[in-house]
């Protein structure tokens, strides 16, 4: 998912924005590198040093981030149980944080000097806003990170009685849960054990992300498009007049631009008798006049822009909220038979006109939603009728066990596994090829001339160790490997200057101790929550796989803005099928738990690094973000477990509105890789789909690595090649969800491509639609628990 990056020109116009003198606007210090320079511009040491002097970790930013995150967690649990889709909402969180403190200060000004002296809302800076969106995202993503939209529903509601694990534990909760599972299926755990499970999963990925930061953000400078876009938006929102050391830095930058624009005057001075002071004064006067003109113009533009964004967010929130409340009293609105009653009743071709689903489609973009639509057509218009007509799935189409709904899930699983294996395999193979091409000739020559022992000593000495970044844009056609090797290892000390000051970095000791403690706590939490079901050795193996696979996930996120957590979890399930005896009664549950652990690690590491990219570009303290993420993750784990229990106690799971399709994907994968029997003819179709999408994924990778004549990366035809994950999601979700998302994707295409407008308003619109339905669903939850009348 790639949120708005906007137009560069749009952001570059904001470099001279200044705060309003009437006290209505906040007096911010803006980011030179973000508000003035193009997308992805790295901050310089002076900028980072100046920013490090600002308050980095404030309780007001922490509290607001937690509050926003809790609301997002409610929203993500609601949508996750419906479709498996969640959003971190980084950009809306930053927008809400800015609007809150800006509005608070304006309110204090209107209430008089006495209230203004309290200082509420004063000086809310960019680095504080970075903390707000970091904390909010860490809380809001916990429903997925802790498995409450996939693994846990699969364990609690989808396990068959004969899949109930064995345990020698005497824990009363475990004994009671196993006894119930043997009778009716499902491993129902009390809230306390779910909270402990969630807390065990939510920390180790955060700590493991710390050493990865130095490599992927500071050294390799991976883009992390969503993190960069969030930094851009925060830089624009906080546009204000620069002062002090940072203002001097900007003036130096402007002086450079002024000198480049008066080259003719410089040449005239060198050839004649023009005084340097005259030229300098001329440049200064030009800058001054331009600043005065742009200051007034851009100040009004900035104020109107953010006000429009907040207004749009509130309007879309209101529309979505009203619709959501209406659907409680008229639940038929969830399923409109737009293609006729026959296709609706028999083949499940309905439309759920949810504003939130439209918003999700806007954020996903046209390419992803069209690929999902292709999956829906393939699954529900081709394979589903075929399976039913041939008698392979003779039951009702909507039945997960005997109908074609459950039959086509196996095909979607094969597509997901093929996509994950090929994609993750390339993430391992590409740097291997790069390093081999760069260093292999030198190593071979060294062995021939000096012997193996001398070569090993040479390449492991401190003089040759250092930064050697993988050139991910290298087309692998370099011929001068020696010069490339030298350039690859050069400049390490220069790159160090672009990192945060040492007192704002997380120390090695803190990282090592934290990693050991969080891993040990995870082992304890899993062993206590599922006592006697999964061994300590298998838990440690799951953690090891989680750490290794999260490296690939982080790299994919940094390059493509997509964290393949679903592929990582499925790959872990596949590996665990090889180490767990298929005749073990605990095999299915162990497989689910291992996949859940790996998904949690990859999600948490990617989430923090995305936020750390934002903070790096804006000069925020990595240490403040790290502790903010830890606090948010802990709060999110507890909140997500409680919210999950609320929904599962009030609504029937699975059923009606909450089909938990991701839970079925998890349990079907576990059954597939542990050797359970497959429905009739699914092996043939699944194998064919896997081979086909393995080739298609390889084609997408090839196209994505090509360079265009203008220097851009990626062939023009790549968006037209269906992505495996998107197609699979379209197949295992009913068409009612996919159609609304496709409408959102097409709306985004019309706005950005057809009308040529920037994405920002559409992202804000989508965020309001998603938050409106997600939060008002809490009201619907209360109405349902009170058994209030509805149609």
LOTIMAR-444097 format. One record per residue (C-alpha): x, y, z; residue in three letters. Coordinates in steps of 0.1 Angstrom, whole numbers, padded with zeros to 4 digits, always signed. Layout:
<nodes>
XYZALA/...
</nodes>
This chain:
<nodes>
+0000+0000+0000UNK/+0015+0033-0010UNK/-0002+0064+0004UNK/+0000+0098-0013UNK/+0033+0111-0024UNK/+0017+0141-0041UNK/+0033+0164-0066UNK/+0068+0176-0060UNK/+0059+0210-0073UNK/+0031+0212-0049UNK/+0055+0207-0020UNK/+0082+0229-0034UNK/+0059+0258-0034UNK/+0057+0256+0004UNK/+0093+0265+0013UNK/+0086+0300+0023UNK/+0054+0295+0043UNK/+0054+0314+0075UNK/+0032+0315+0105UNK/+0004+0339+0110UNK/+0012+0369+0133UNK/-0023+0370+0147UNK/-0018+0340+0169UNK/-0042+0318+0149UNK/-0013+0296+0135UNK/+0013+0278+0154UNK/+0049+0290+0152UNK/+0067+0259+0138UNK/+0102+0253+0126UNK/+0100+0235+0093UNK/+0122+0209+0077UNK/+0145+0224+0052UNK/+0152+0190+0037UNK/+0115+0182+0033UNK/+0097+0214+0027UNK/+0123+0228+0004UNK/+0141+0199-0013UNK/+0126+0172-0036UNK/+0111+0139-0024UNK/+0137+0117-0006UNK/+0162+0144+0000UNK/+0185+0133+0028UNK/+0190+0157+0058UNK/+0224+0172+0064UNK/+0244+0171+0097UNK/+0236+0207+0106UNK/+0199+0201+0102UNK/+0200+0170+0123UNK/+0220+0187+0150UNK/+0196+0216+0151UNK/+0166+0193+0153UNK/+0181+0173+0181UNK/+0178+0203+0204UNK/+0140+0202+0202UNK/+0119+0182+0227UNK/+0116+0148+0212UNK/+0095+0127+0236UNK/+0066+0147+0251UNK/+0037+0133+0271UNK/+0012+0153+0251UNK/+0023+0137+0218UNK/+0025+0103+0235UNK/-0010+0106+0249UNK/-0026+0119+0217UNK/-0009+0092+0197UNK/-0023+0065+0221UNK/-0057+0080+0218UNK/-0057+0081+0180UNK/-0042+0046+0179UNK/-0069+0031+0201UNK/-0096+0045+0177UNK/-0076+0030+0148UNK/-0074-0003+0166UNK/-0112-0004+0169UNK/-0115+0004+0132UNK/-0089-0022+0121UNK/-0105-0050+0142UNK/-0138-0043+0126UNK/-0125-0044+0090UNK/-0100-0071+0097UNK/-0127-0095+0109UNK/-0146-0087+0077UNK/-0120-0088+0051UNK/-0085-0092+0067UNK/-0075-0057+0055UNK/-0061-0031+0080UNK/-0044+0003+0076UNK/-0017+0019+0098UNK/-0032+0054+0091UNK/+0001+0072+0095UNK/-0008+0102+0074UNK/-0043+0107+0089UNK/-0027+0104+0124UNK/-0003+0132+0116UNK/-0030+0153+0102UNK/-0053+0148+0132UNK/-0024+0155+0156UNK/-0016+0188+0138UNK/-0052+0198+0136UNK/-0057+0191+0173UNK/-0029+0212+0186UNK/-0035+0240+0161UNK/-0071+0241+0171UNK/-0063+0240+0208UNK/-0040+0270+0205UNK/-0065+0289+0184UNK/-0091+0282+0211UNK/-0068+0294+0239UNK/-0062+0327+0219UNK/-0099+0333+0215UNK/-0106+0327+0252UNK/-0083+0355+0263UNK/-0048+0362+0276UNK/-0053+0343+0308UNK/-0059+0310+0289UNK/-0032+0319+0264UNK/-0006+0320+0291UNK/-0013+0283+0299UNK/+0005+0275+0267UNK/-0018+0247+0256UNK/-0011+0238+0220UNK/+0020+0260+0218UNK/+0051+0249+0199UNK/+0038+0216+0186UNK/+0067+0207+0164UNK/+0073+0183+0135UNK/+0093+0159+0156UNK/+0064+0157+0181UNK/+0041+0149+0152UNK/+0064+0122+0141UNK/+0060+0107+0176UNK/+0022+0110+0174UNK/+0020+0091+0141UNK/+0045+0065+0153UNK/+0026+0057+0185UNK/-0008+0058+0167UNK/+0004+0034+0141UNK/+0019+0010+0166UNK/-0013+0008+0185UNK/-0035+0006+0155UNK/-0018-0023+0137UNK/-0019-0046+0167UNK/-0051-0064+0156UNK/-0031-0078+0127UNK/+0003-0080+0145UNK/-0012-0101+0174UNK/-0033-0123+0151UNK/-0067-0111+0161UNK/-0080-0109+0125UNK/-0065-0142+0114UNK/-0046-0167+0136UNK/-0067-0163+0168UNK/-0101-0166+0150UNK/-0088-0197+0132UNK/-0078-0212+0165UNK/-0110-0202+0184UNK/-0137-0208+0158UNK/-0124-0229+0129UNK/-0105-0259+0145UNK/-0124-0292+0140UNK/-0128-0314+0171UNK/-0104-0340+0157UNK/-0077-0312+0153UNK/-0078-0304+0191UNK/-0042-0306+0204UNK/-0030-0327+0232UNK/-0015-0312+0263UNK/-0002-0325+0297UNK/-0007-0291+0313UNK/-0027-0289+0345UNK/-0036-0252+0339UNK/-0074-0250+0345UNK/-0079-0226+0315UNK/-0061-0250+0291UNK/-0078-0281+0305UNK/-0112-0265+0301UNK/-0105-0251+0266UNK/-0093-0285+0254UNK/-0123-0303+0268UNK/-0147-0279+0250UNK/-0127-0281+0218UNK/-0130-0319+0217UNK/-0168-0316+0219UNK/-0176-0287+0195UNK/-0142-0276+0181UNK/-0123-0244+0185UNK/-0097-0236+0212UNK/-0114-0208+0232UNK/-0090-0190+0254UNK/-0098-0165+0282UNK/-0090-0128+0278UNK/-0060-0130+0301UNK/-0042-0156+0280UNK/-0050-0137+0248UNK/-0035-0105+0263UNK/-0004-0124+0274UNK/+0000-0139+0239UNK/-0004-0105+0223UNK/+0021-0089+0247UNK/+0046-0117+0239UNK/+0043-0110+0202UNK/+0044-0073+0201UNK/+0079-0063+0213UNK/+0107-0084+0197UNK/+0101-0072+0162UNK/+0104-0036+0174UNK/+0138-0042+0190UNK/+0150-0062+0160UNK/+0143-0033+0137UNK/+0169-0011+0155UNK/+0200-0027+0139UNK/+0182-0028+0105UNK/+0177+0010+0106UNK/+0214+0017+0102UNK/+0216-0004+0071UNK/+0184+0002+0052UNK/+0177+0039+0061UNK/+0210+0055+0068UNK/+0233+0035+0045UNK/+0213+0021+0017UNK/+0187+0049+0019UNK/+0158+0028+0008UNK/+0128+0050+0000UNK/+0100+0036+0022UNK/+0075+0055+0000UNK/+0048+0058+0027UNK/+0073+0070+0053UNK/+0086+0095+0028UNK/+0051+0107+0019UNK/+0042+0111+0056UNK/+0074+0132+0061UNK/+0064+0154+0032UNK/+0029+0159+0046UNK/+0042+0168+0080UNK/+0067+0192+0066UNK/+0040+0209+0046UNK/+0016+0210+0075UNK/+0041+0226+0098UNK/+0053+0252+0073UNK/+0065+0282+0092UNK/+0092+0309+0092UNK/+0126+0295+0100UNK/+0147+0311+0127UNK/+0180+0307+0145UNK/+0205+0282+0132UNK/+0181+0265+0110UNK/+0171+0298+0094UNK/+0207+0305+0088UNK/+0211+0272+0071UNK/+0182+0280+0048UNK/+0196+0314+0040UNK/+0228+0297+0030UNK/+0209+0275+0007UNK/+0190+0305-0008UNK/+0223+0323-0012UNK/+0236+0294-0033UNK/+0206+0296-0055UNK/+0210+0334-0058UNK/+0246+0330-0068UNK/+0237+0305-0095UNK/+0210+0329-0108UNK/+0234+0358-0112UNK/+0262+0341-0131UNK/+0261+0369-0157UNK/+0267+0395-0130UNK/+0295+0374-0116UNK/+0312+0372-0149UNK/+0308+0410-0154UNK/+0324+0416-0120UNK/+0354+0394-0128UNK/+0359+0412-0162UNK/+0352+0448-0150UNK/+0352+0470-0119UNK/+0319+0459-0103UNK/+0322+0456-0066UNK/+0314+0422-0050UNK/+0294+0439-0024UNK/+0271+0454-0051UNK/+0264+0420-0065UNK/+0258+0406-0031UNK/+0235+0434-0022UNK/+0217+0428-0054UNK/+0213+0392-0046UNK/+0201+0399-0011UNK/+0176+0425-0024UNK/+0163+0400-0049UNK/+0159+0374-0022UNK/+0142+0399+0001UNK/+0117+0410-0024UNK/+0109+0374-0034UNK/+0105+0364+0002UNK/+0081+0392+0009UNK/+0060+0383-0021UNK/+0061+0346-0015UNK/+0056+0348+0022UNK/+0021+0364+0020UNK/+0011+0343-0010UNK/+0022+0309+0004UNK/+0010+0317+0039UNK/-0025+0320+0027UNK/-0022+0290+0005UNK/-0009+0268+0034UNK/-0037+0279+0057UNK/-0064+0272+0031UNK/-0048+0239+0022UNK/-0047+0224+0056UNK/-0082+0237+0065UNK/-0096+0221+0033UNK/-0079+0188+0042UNK/-0094+0189+0077UNK/-0128+0199+0064UNK/-0127+0170+0038UNK/-0117+0146+0065UNK/-0146+0156+0087UNK/-0172+0155+0059UNK/-0161+0121+0047UNK/-0161+0109+0083UNK/-0196+0121+0088UNK/-0210+0106+0056UNK/-0194+0072+0064UNK/-0206+0073+0100UNK/-0242+0081+0091UNK/-0242+0053+0066UNK/-0227+0028+0091UNK/-0254+0037+0117UNK/-0281+0033+0090UNK/-0268-0002+0082UNK/-0275-0014+0117UNK/-0312-0007+0113UNK/-0313-0017+0076UNK/-0287-0046+0074UNK/-0299-0053+0038UNK/-0277-0024+0027UNK/-0247-0046+0032UNK/-0257-0068+0002UNK/-0274-0051-0028UNK/-0283-0075-0057UNK/-0271-0051-0084UNK/-0268-0080-0109UNK/-0302-0096-0102UNK/-0316-0118-0074UNK/-0305-0151-0090UNK/-0268-0141-0091UNK/-0272-0126-0056UNK/-0289-0155-0039UNK/-0271-0184-0057UNK/-0237-0171-0067UNK/-0231-0143-0041UNK/-0227-0115-0066UNK/-0237-0086-0044UNK/-0225-0051-0038UNK/-0217-0038-0003UNK/-0217+0000-0009UNK/-0196+0006+0022UNK/-0179+0040+0020UNK/-0150+0024+0039UNK/-0145-0002+0012UNK/-0144+0025-0014UNK/-0118+0043+0008UNK/-0098+0012+0010UNK/-0099+0009-0028UNK/-0087+0045-0031UNK/-0057+0038-0009UNK/-0049+0005-0026UNK/-0049+0022-0060UNK/-0063+0012-0094UNK/-0038-0015-0102UNK/-0043-0035-0070UNK/-0080-0032-0071UNK/-0083-0042-0107UNK/-0061-0072-0100UNK/-0085-0081-0071UNK/-0114-0078-0095UNK/-0097-0102-0118UNK/-0094-0126-0089UNK/-0131-0122-0081UNK/-0141-0129-0117UNK/-0117-0159-0119UNK/-0129-0173-0086UNK/-0166-0164-0085UNK/-0176-0163-0121UNK/-0154-0192-0135UNK/-0141-0216-0108UNK/-0171-0214-0085UNK/-0197-0224-0112UNK/-0173-0250-0126UNK/-0168-0267-0092UNK/-0205-0267-0084UNK/-0216-0279-0119UNK/-0190-0308-0118UNK/-0201-0318-0083UNK/-0167-0311-0067UNK/-0183-0286-0043UNK/-0220-0297-0044UNK/-0230-0277-0013UNK/-0243-0242-0010UNK/-0220-0218-0027UNK/-0215-0198+0005UNK/-0205-0229+0026UNK/-0168-0229+0036UNK/-0168-0267+0040UNK/-0189-0282+0012UNK/-0195-0252-0011UNK/-0174-0236-0038UNK/-0166-0208-0014UNK/-0143-0231+0004UNK/-0132-0249-0027UNK/-0117-0218-0044UNK/-0099-0208-0013UNK/-0074-0236-0020UNK/-0067-0222-0054UNK/-0061-0187-0039UNK/-0038-0203-0013UNK/-0017-0219-0041UNK/-0014-0185-0058UNK/-0003-0168-0025UNK/+0023-0194-0018UNK/+0037-0193-0053UNK/+0039-0155-0052UNK/+0055-0155-0017UNK/+0082-0181-0026UNK/+0092-0164-0058UNK/+0092-0129-0044UNK/+0111-0137-0012UNK/+0135-0159-0031UNK/+0144-0130-0054UNK/+0149-0108-0023UNK/+0176-0133-0012UNK/+0190-0139-0047UNK/+0194-0103-0058UNK/+0219-0091-0032UNK/+0237-0124-0035UNK/+0242-0118-0072UNK/+0253-0082-0066UNK/+0279-0091-0039UNK/+0292-0120-0060UNK/+0297-0098-0091UNK/+0314-0071-0071UNK/+0337-0091-0048UNK/+0341-0125-0064UNK/+0368-0115-0089UNK/+0388-0097-0062UNK/+0386-0127-0039UNK/+0396-0151-0066UNK/+0426-0130-0075UNK/+0436-0126-0039UNK/+0434-0164-0033UNK/+0456-0171-0064UNK/+0482-0145-0054UNK/+0483-0147-0016UNK/+0465-0179-0006UNK/+0432-0186+0012UNK/+0445-0177+0047UNK/+0458-0143+0038UNK/+0426-0135+0018UNK/+0403-0144+0048UNK/+0425-0123+0071UNK/+0424-0094+0047UNK/+0387-0094+0041UNK/+0379-0097+0078UNK/+0403-0070+0090UNK/+0389-0038+0103UNK/+0405-0019+0075UNK/+0383-0036+0049UNK/+0352-0040+0069UNK/+0327-0012+0066UNK/+0297+0000+0047UNK/+0292-0018+0014UNK/+0257-0010+0003UNK/+0239-0032-0022UNK/+0232-0011-0053UNK/+0196-0022-0058UNK/+0194-0002-0090UNK/+0224-0019-0105UNK/+0214-0036-0137UNK/+0242-0061-0130UNK/+0261-0051-0161UNK/+0290-0034-0145UNK/+0323-0045-0160UNK/+0349-0026-0139UNK/+0344-0046-0107UNK/+0375-0034-0090UNK/+0365+0003-0092UNK/+0330-0006-0082UNK/+0343-0025-0052UNK/+0363+0005-0042UNK/+0334+0029-0046UNK/+0311+0006-0028UNK/+0333+0006+0003UNK/+0342+0042+0002UNK/+0325+0070+0019UNK/+0314+0052+0051UNK/+0326+0080+0073UNK/+0307+0105+0052UNK/+0275+0085+0055UNK/+0279+0085+0093UNK/+0273+0123+0093UNK/+0238+0118+0081UNK/+0226+0100+0111UNK/+0211+0114+0143UNK/+0234+0126+0171UNK/+0247+0097+0193UNK/+0225+0107+0223UNK/+0194+0102+0202UNK/+0204+0068+0189UNK/+0196+0035+0205UNK/+0227+0020+0220UNK/+0241-0014+0211UNK/+0238-0026+0248UNK/+0201-0015+0249UNK/+0195-0033+0216UNK/+0211-0066+0227UNK/+0196-0067+0261UNK/+0162-0056+0248UNK/+0163-0083+0221UNK/+0172-0111+0246UNK/+0145-0099+0270UNK/+0118-0096+0244UNK/+0126-0130+0228UNK/+0126-0146+0263UNK/+0093-0130+0271UNK/+0078-0142+0239UNK/+0088-0177+0247UNK/+0073-0174+0281UNK/+0041-0159+0268UNK/+0036-0186+0242UNK/+0045-0214+0266UNK/+0021-0201+0293UNK/-0008-0192+0269UNK/-0005-0226+0251UNK/+0010-0247+0278UNK/+0020-0282+0266UNK/+0008-0276+0231UNK/+0040-0262+0214UNK/+0075-0270+0227UNK/+0102-0245+0236UNK/+0124-0257+0208UNK/+0097-0251+0181UNK/+0089-0217+0196UNK/+0126-0207+0193UNK/+0126-0220+0157UNK/+0095-0198+0149UNK/+0113-0168+0164UNK/+0144-0175+0144UNK/+0124-0177+0112UNK/+0105-0145+0122UNK/+0138-0126+0125UNK/+0153-0139+0093UNK/+0122-0134+0072UNK/+0115-0100+0087UNK/+0148-0088+0070UNK/+0133-0097+0036UNK/+0100-0081+0046UNK/+0117-0049+0056UNK/+0137-0047+0024UNK/+0105-0053+0003UNK/+0087-0026+0023UNK/+0116-0001+0017UNK/+0117-0007-0020UNK/+0080-0013-0029UNK/+0060-0001+0000UNK/+0045-0035+0005UNK/+0054-0056+0035UNK/+0047-0093+0025UNK/+0036-0104+0059UNK/+0011-0128+0045UNK/+0037-0145+0023UNK/+0062-0146+0052UNK/+0036-0163+0075UNK/+0027-0188+0048UNK/+0064-0196+0042UNK/+0068-0202+0079UNK/+0038-0225+0079UNK/+0054-0244+0050UNK/+0087-0248+0068UNK/+0070-0259+0100UNK/+0052-0286+0080UNK/+0086-0301+0074UNK/+0097-0302+0110UNK/+0064-0312+0126UNK/+0052-0348+0123UNK/+0021-0349+0102UNK/+0006-0375+0125UNK/+0009-0353+0155UNK/-0025-0341+0169UNK/-0008-0308+0176UNK/+0004-0302+0141UNK/-0023-0278+0129UNK/-0022-0256+0161UNK/+0016-0256+0161UNK/+0016-0245+0124UNK/-0008-0217+0132UNK/+0012-0204+0162UNK/+0045-0205+0142UNK/+0029-0185+0114UNK/+0015-0160+0138UNK/+0049-0154+0154UNK/+0066-0148+0121UNK/+0039-0124+0109UNK/+0041-0104+0141UNK/+0079-0100+0138UNK/+0078-0089+0102UNK/+0049-0065+0107UNK/+0064-0048+0138UNK/+0099-0044+0122UNK/+0084-0030+0090UNK/+0061-0007+0109UNK/+0088+0009+0130UNK/+0113+0012+0101UNK/+0086+0030+0080UNK/+0081+0054+0109UNK/+0119+0057+0114UNK/+0122+0068+0077UNK/+0098+0096+0084UNK/+0117+0106+0115UNK/+0150+0105+0097UNK/+0139+0129+0070UNK/+0125+0153+0096UNK/+0153+0150+0121UNK/+0133+0132+0148UNK/+0150+0112+0175UNK/+0152+0074+0167UNK/+0153+0067+0205UNK/+0121+0087+0211UNK/+0104+0068+0182UNK/+0117+0035+0195UNK/+0103+0039+0230UNK/+0071+0054+0216UNK/+0067+0023+0195UNK/+0073+0000+0224UNK/+0047+0018+0246UNK/+0022+0019+0217UNK/+0027-0018+0209UNK/+0021-0027+0245UNK/-0011-0006+0248UNK/-0022-0019+0214UNK/-0018-0055+0224UNK/-0040-0051+0254UNK/-0066-0030+0236UNK/-0067-0053+0205UNK/-0074-0084+0227UNK/-0102-0066+0245UNK/-0118-0052+0213UNK/-0115-0087+0197UNK/-0133-0102+0227UNK/-0160-0075+0225UNK/-0168-0083+0188UNK/-0167-0120+0192UNK/-0190-0120+0222UNK/-0216-0098+0205UNK/-0215-0111+0169UNK/-0215-0146+0154UNK/-0180-0154+0142UNK/-0179-0165+0114UNK/-0212-0154+0100UNK/-0231-0125+0087UNK/-0210-0094+0086UNK/-0178-0110+0100UNK/-0168-0139+0077UNK/-0131-0138+0089UNK/-0118-0149+0055UNK/-0083-0145+0067UNK/-0089-0170+0094UNK/-0100-0195+0068UNK/-0069-0189+0048UNK/-0048-0196+0079UNK/-0066-0228+0088UNK/-0067-0241+0053UNK/-0030-0234+0048UNK/-0022-0253+0080UNK/-0043-0282+0068UNK/-0027-0281+0034UNK/+0009-0282+0046UNK/+0002-0307+0073UNK/-0011-0333+0049UNK/-0048-0330+0055UNK/-0071-0342+0027UNK/-0080-0317-0001UNK/-0114-0313-0017UNK/-0120-0331-0050UNK/-0099-0319-0079UNK/-0083-0290-0060UNK/-0047-0304-0062UNK/-0048-0302-0100UNK/-0062-0267-0102UNK/-0040-0255-0073UNK/-0008-0269-0089UNK/-0017-0252-0122UNK/-0025-0219-0106UNK/+0008-0221-0086UNK/+0029-0227-0117UNK/+0011-0200-0136UNK/+0015-0173-0109UNK/+0051-0183-0102UNK/+0058-0174-0138UNK/+0037-0142-0137UNK/+0054-0131-0105UNK/+0088-0137-0121UNK/+0077-0116-0150UNK/+0066-0088-0127UNK/+0100-0089-0110UNK/+0118-0087-0143UNK/+0097-0058-0154UNK/+0101-0040-0121UNK/+0139-0042-0123UNK/+0141-0027-0158UNK/+0153+0009-0164UNK/+0135+0032-0187UNK/+0153+0056-0211UNK/+0143+0085-0188UNK/+0160+0068-0158UNK/+0127+0057-0141UNK/+0125+0022-0128UNK/+0100-0004-0139UNK/+0086-0012-0173UNK/+0053+0005-0184UNK/+0035-0028-0186UNK/+0041-0040-0150UNK/+0008-0026-0136UNK/-0011-0046-0162UNK/+0004-0079-0150UNK/-0018-0093-0122UNK/-0001-0096-0088UNK/-0006-0129-0070UNK/-0015-0115-0036UNK/-0041-0092-0050UNK/-0057-0119-0072UNK/-0058-0143-0042UNK/-0075-0117-0020UNK/-0101-0111-0047UNK/-0107-0148-0048UNK/-0112-0156-0011UNK/-0133-0125-0004UNK/-0168-0125-0017UNK/-0175-0102-0047UNK/-0194-0077-0025UNK/-0162-0065-0009UNK/-0141-0065-0041UNK/-0166-0045-0062UNK/-0167-0016-0038UNK/-0129-0016-0035UNK/-0126-0016-0073UNK/-0149+0014-0075UNK/-0125+0032-0051UNK/-0095+0023-0072UNK/-0112+0035-0104UNK/-0121+0068-0086UNK/-0085+0072-0077UNK/-0075+0066-0113UNK/-0100+0092-0125UNK/-0088+0118-0101UNK/-0050+0113-0106UNK/-0047+0101-0141UNK/-0078+0115-0160UNK/-0079+0148-0142UNK/-0042+0150-0134UNK/-0047+0161-0098UNK/-0025+0152-0068UNK/-0034+0123-0045UNK/-0035+0141-0012UNK/-0072+0150-0011UNK/-0081+0115-0022UNK/-0060+0100+0006UNK/-0076+0123+0031UNK/-0111+0114+0017UNK/-0103+0077+0020UNK/-0091+0081+0056UNK/-0123+0098+0066UNK/-0144+0071+0050UNK/-0125+0044+0067UNK/-0123+0060+0101UNK/-0160+0070+0100UNK/-0173+0035+0095UNK/-0147+0019+0118UNK/-0154+0042+0147UNK/-0192+0044+0144UNK/-0192+0006+0143UNK/-0185+0009+0180UNK/-0220+0024+0183UNK/-0234-0004+0163UNK/-0216-0028+0186UNK/-0234-0013+0216UNK/-0267-0014+0198UNK/-0262-0051+0189UNK/-0252-0060+0225UNK/-0283-0042+0237UNK/-0304-0061+0211UNK/-0319-0029+0198UNK/-0345-0035+0171UNK/-0336-0036+0134UNK/-0350-0049+0102UNK/
</nodes>
